[in-house]
Amino acid sequence: MPTTVDNSLTPPATGASSRRPAGRRRARQLRWVVPLLLVAVAFVLYALPPYLTLDPSRSRLPVPQGYPQYYPLLVAHIVFGSVALLAGCFQVWPWFRRRYPAVHRWMGRVYFFGGVFPAGIAVLGVAPVSSTGFVSQVGNTMLAVLWLATAVAGYRTARQRRFVEHRRWMIRSFALTTSIVVNRVWLILFVVLLLPRVDTTYGGDQDAMIRAAAGASVWMSWVLNLLVAEWWLERGSARRGVGRRREAA
């Protein structure tokens, strides 16, 4: 399932001169693909193992009493979300898409059917009862709805062979997929910023401070990711427009 925004109608160049630019493009891509993969793998290795035991006592999130569906839904969300995160890293790699188109298409199906779709459905049963308060509950629920909506739009446009639109939707989808990783960074930052204000703003209630930091980090993680994705998409569209105008001149 393609996820990059490039001009796929441009005929491939031939000869040694074309191989050199292609090699440089691949090298530039590796500068961000490799760190992205390393971060994704490290995050999955940290987040996933406790839930593979199926032991609620090892959950990193409090399991509410009187809601037996919560823990199975949480496990499903984390397992399928891990699939989406790892598969998505390859889906946004332009060289991989061009070099292995058949694998790319099948991995796109894995990203959607074995990742985002089941993970998004599962989190809709988890987010409304988040232990970090109402702000987090609303933020995570909105994230789940948008995550599903962008992935469904991307899948539909691929089925309709509207590949330019498809790639744009899938970039938005992957931006939301990676929000879970960025969320941890924002949480640490907000805790550091709010910690000196525990006694003044929060009356010494450290749990209230953590809930405030968690709520802010939920919103910042996916809102900022979407804004960056939109900026990147518009930047790419502007570059292609300039290139077409130069060719016409």
Buried (B, 14 or more C-beta within 10 A) or exposed (E): BBBBBBEEEEEEEEEEEEEEEBEEEBEEBEEEBEEBBEBBBEBBEEBBEBBEEEEBEEBEBEEEEEEEEBBBBBBBBBBBBBBBBBBBBBBBBBBBBBEBEEEBEEBBBBBBBBBBBBBBBBBBBBBEEBEBBEBBBBBBBBBBBBBBBBBBBBBEBBEEEEBBBBBBBBBBBBBBBBBBBBBBEBBEBBBEEBEEEBEEEBEEEEEBBBBBBBBBBBBBBBBBBBEEBBEEBEEBEEEBEEEEEEEEE
